[in-house]
Structures are given as C-alpha cells and as structure tokens.
Amino acid sequence: MSPAQSRAARGLLGWSEADLAAKVGLDAQLVHDFEGGYGDPPSGQIEALRSALCAAGAVFTDAPTQGVHLADRPNPDEGTRPDALTTENDR
C-alpha cells in the first residue's frame, strides 16, 4: 500500500488519521508521517494499517495502475420497509 492509497482509502471511508491509527493501536503521527512520505515505518505497521482499511471495505489495486475503491456490498441493510413496520419492531 502506498501513502497515496492510504490517504485515498481513508477519504473513501471518511476516516481521519487518528481514526485509522486507533483501529490498529498506533499513534496518529505514524499515519501522518507515512502518508506524508516521511520516514520508513516497519512493514508490519503498514500491513496493520492496510488490514484495517481492507476490513472496512477498501480494495487496493496495483495493476495496471495503483488505486483504491470500496468493495461492493451485497444486499446492504436498508432497514425496515415502511409497509413492514409494526409496534414490535418500533423498539
């Protein structure tokens, strides 16, 4: 995962640097530095960030060009349809 892919995935998910860092128990400064191209964090930390983004639905591509998109979610939960509302599901 490149720094640009990390920034893009966070943007698609609506996460801040602190949100991503908290998901994996790392400091937000590490995310900031990685995405800014500063330093060289251990590959295990980058993989932890990537795993958290993937678990939330980010899909990374490398060929033919690097990119990221959100996975298609089959049958998203649309809630209760108006014609199915009852006092039982009002709780």
GROMACS elastic network, one bead per residue, 0.5 to 0.9 nm:
[ bonds ]
;  ai    aj funct       b0    kb
    1     4     6  0.81955   500
    1     5     6  0.61088   500
    1     6     6  0.67122   500
    1    46     6  0.74751   500
    1    47     6  0.79460   500
    1    50     6  0.67538   500
    1    60     6  0.74238   500
    1    61     6  0.89639   500
    1    62     6  0.87325   500
    1    66     6  0.87414   500
    2     5     6  0.51428   500
    2     6     6  0.63300   500
    2     7     6  0.88061   500
    2    34     6  0.87957   500
    2    35     6  0.79165   500
    2    66     6  0.82979   500
    3     6     6  0.50915   500
    3     7     6  0.63430   500
    3     8     6  0.86619   500
    3    31     6  0.89861   500
    3    34     6  0.61044   500
    3    36     6  0.69318   500
    3    37     6  0.66879   500
    4     7     6  0.51579   500
    4     8     6  0.61263   500
    4     9     6  0.85713   500
    4    35     6  0.65441   500
    4    36     6  0.85915   500
    4    67     6  0.85664   500
    5     8     6  0.50262   500
    5     9     6  0.60019   500
    5    10     6  0.85093   500
    5    35     6  0.86535   500
    5    60     6  0.74428   500
    5    66     6  0.75217   500
    5    67     6  0.61916   500
    5    68     6  0.61165   500
    6     9     6  0.52000   500
    6    10     6  0.61994   500
    6    11     6  0.85733   500
    6    31     6  0.88017   500
    6    34     6  0.88425   500
    6    35     6  0.67110   500
    6    49     6  0.81468   500
    6    50     6  0.75033   500
    6    53     6  0.81037   500
    6    68     6  0.85200   500
    7    10     6  0.52141   500
    7    11     6  0.61748   500
    7    12     6  0.87485   500
    7    17     6  0.85352   500
    7    35     6  0.64324   500
    8    12     6  0.62214   500
    8    13     6  0.86455   500
    8    67     6  0.82956   500
    8    68     6  0.68404   500
    8    69     6  0.84286   500
    9    12     6  0.51027   500
    9    13     6  0.62163   500
    9    14     6  0.84506   500
    9    15     6  0.84762   500
    9    53     6  0.68232   500
    9    54     6  0.88738   500
    9    58     6  0.60364   500
    9    59     6  0.82815   500
    9    60     6  0.84714   500
    9    68     6  0.62653   500
    9    69     6  0.71373   500
    9    70     6  0.79647   500
   10    13     6  0.51052   500
   10    14     6  0.58378   500
   10    16     6  0.66774   500
   10    17     6  0.76791   500
   10    19     6  0.88867   500
   10    20     6  0.75144   500
   10    53     6  0.74567   500
   10    58     6  0.86544   500
   11    15     6  0.62837   500
   11    16     6  0.78861   500
   12    15     6  0.78886   500
   12    58     6  0.80258   500
   12    68     6  0.88359   500
   12    69     6  0.75271   500
   12    70     6  0.72025   500
   13    53     6  0.82932   500
   13    56     6  0.76399   500
   13    57     6  0.81570   500
   13    58     6  0.78345   500
   13    70     6  0.81543   500
   15    18     6  0.78564   500
   15    19     6  0.55242   500
   15    20     6  0.64604   500
   16    20     6  0.64605   500
   16    21     6  0.86330   500
   16    28     6  0.89956   500
   17    20     6  0.53444   500
   17    21     6  0.62003   500
   17    22     6  0.86272   500
   17    28     6  0.56954   500
   17    29     6  0.80806   500
   17    30     6  0.89210   500
   17    31     6  0.59316   500
   17    32     6  0.64426   500
   18    21     6  0.50380   500
   18    22     6  0.60007   500
   18    23     6  0.86363   500
   18    26     6  0.88815   500
   18    27     6  0.75385   500
   18    29     6  0.82295   500
   18    31     6  0.78564   500
   18    32     6  0.87924   500
   19    22     6  0.52259   500
   19    23     6  0.64108   500
   19    28     6  0.80075   500
   20    23     6  0.52335   500
   20    24     6  0.69900   500
   20    25     6  0.87728   500
   20    26     6  0.84712   500
   20    28     6  0.76615   500
   20    31     6  0.76539   500
   20    49     6  0.69917   500
   20    52     6  0.74100   500
   20    53     6  0.77451   500
   21    24     6  0.55955   500
   21    25     6  0.59357   500
   21    27     6  0.56820   500
   21    28     6  0.50844   500
   21    29     6  0.84205   500
   21    30     6  0.78019   500
   21    31     6  0.64756   500
   21    49     6  0.74439   500
   22    26     6  0.61612   500
   22    27     6  0.73802   500
   22    28     6  0.75480   500
   23    26     6  0.78886   500
   23    49     6  0.81224   500
   23    52     6  0.65756   500
   24    27     6  0.89907   500
   24    45     6  0.86637   500
   24    48     6  0.63927   500
   24    49     6  0.66523   500
   24    51     6  0.89009   500
   24    52     6  0.68949   500
   26    29     6  0.84611   500
   26    30     6  0.71065   500
   26    31     6  0.81582   500
   26    45     6  0.82112   500
   26    49     6  0.89618   500
   27    30     6  0.55431   500
   27    31     6  0.72141   500
   28    31     6  0.52296   500
   28    32     6  0.62464   500
   28    33     6  0.86474   500
   29    33     6  0.59570   500
   29    34     6  0.84090   500
   30    33     6  0.51407   500
   30    34     6  0.60051   500
   30    35     6  0.84901   500
   30    41     6  0.75708   500
   30    45     6  0.89598   500
   31    34     6  0.51457   500
   31    35     6  0.60112   500
   31    36     6  0.83090   500
   31    46     6  0.88420   500
   31    49     6  0.83116   500
   32    35     6  0.53794   500
   32    36     6  0.59732   500
   32    37     6  0.86006   500
   32    38     6  0.83954   500
   33    36     6  0.50246   500
   33    37     6  0.61285   500
   33    39     6  0.66217   500
   33    40     6  0.86507   500
   33    41     6  0.86768   500
   34    37     6  0.52113   500
   34    38     6  0.57591   500
   34    39     6  0.67832   500
   34    40     6  0.71439   500
   34    41     6  0.69392   500
   34    46     6  0.83415   500
   35    38     6  0.75903   500
   36    39     6  0.89190   500
   37    40     6  0.80445   500
   38    41     6  0.88912   500
   40    43     6  0.84777   500
   41    44     6  0.82172   500
   41    45     6  0.66114   500
   41    46     6  0.69718   500
   42    45     6  0.55247   500
   42    46     6  0.67543   500
   42    47     6  0.88721   500
   43    46     6  0.50511   500
   43    47     6  0.60643   500
   43    48     6  0.85495   500
   44    47     6  0.50293   500
   44    48     6  0.61558   500
   44    49     6  0.87302   500
   45    49     6  0.63543   500
   45    50     6  0.86240   500
   46    49     6  0.51208   500
   46    50     6  0.61645   500
   46    51     6  0.85823   500
   47    51     6  0.59732   500
   47    52     6  0.85784   500
   48    51     6  0.50934   500
   48    52     6  0.63085   500
   48    53     6  0.87331   500
   49    52     6  0.52605   500
   49    53     6  0.63592   500
   49    54     6  0.86849   500
   50    53     6  0.51426   500
   50    54     6  0.60840   500
   50    55     6  0.85546   500
   50    58     6  0.86793   500
   50    60     6  0.88929   500
   51    54     6  0.50224   500
   51    55     6  0.60246   500
   51    56     6  0.86257   500
   52    55     6  0.51361   500
   52    56     6  0.64350   500
   52    57     6  0.89491   500
   52    58     6  0.88463   500
   53    56     6  0.52127   500
   53    57     6  0.65931   500
   53    58     6  0.54563   500
   53    59     6  0.82201   500
   54    57     6  0.50847   500
   54    59     6  0.60799   500
   54    60     6  0.80125   500
   54    70     6  0.88741   500
   54    71     6  0.89319   500
   55    58     6  0.71967   500
   56    70     6  0.86575   500
   57    69     6  0.83360   500
   57    70     6  0.54091   500
   57    71     6  0.52549   500
   57    72     6  0.81936   500
   57    73     6  0.83690   500
   58    68     6  0.66118   500
   58    69     6  0.57967   500
   58    71     6  0.61117   500
   59    67     6  0.84063   500
   59    68     6  0.54883   500
   59    69     6  0.53529   500
   59    70     6  0.57444   500
   59    71     6  0.60108   500
   60    66     6  0.74719   500
   60    67     6  0.59025   500
   60    69     6  0.67539   500
   60    70     6  0.87464   500
   61    64     6  0.81186   500
   61    65     6  0.71186   500
   61    66     6  0.53458   500
   61    67     6  0.50765   500
   61    68     6  0.59222   500
   61    69     6  0.82938   500
   62    65     6  0.53205   500
   62    67     6  0.65290   500
   62    68     6  0.88115   500
   63    66     6  0.62031   500
   63    67     6  0.85166   500
   70    73     6  0.86313   500
   73    76     6  0.60015   500
   75    78     6  0.82751   500
   76    79     6  0.89707   500
   77    80     6  0.87306   500
   78    81     6  0.77614   500
   80    83     6  0.83134   500
   80    84     6  0.63883   500
   80    85     6  0.66032   500
   80    89     6  0.82953   500
   81    84     6  0.53122   500
   81    85     6  0.66722   500
   82    85     6  0.54190   500
   83    86     6  0.86273   500
   84    89     6  0.88082   500
   85    88     6  0.80502   500
   85    89     6  0.64857   500
   85    90     6  0.73119   500
   86    89     6  0.55832   500
   86    90     6  0.64361   500
   87    90     6  0.50464   500
   87    91     6  0.74400   500
   88    91     6  0.64415   500
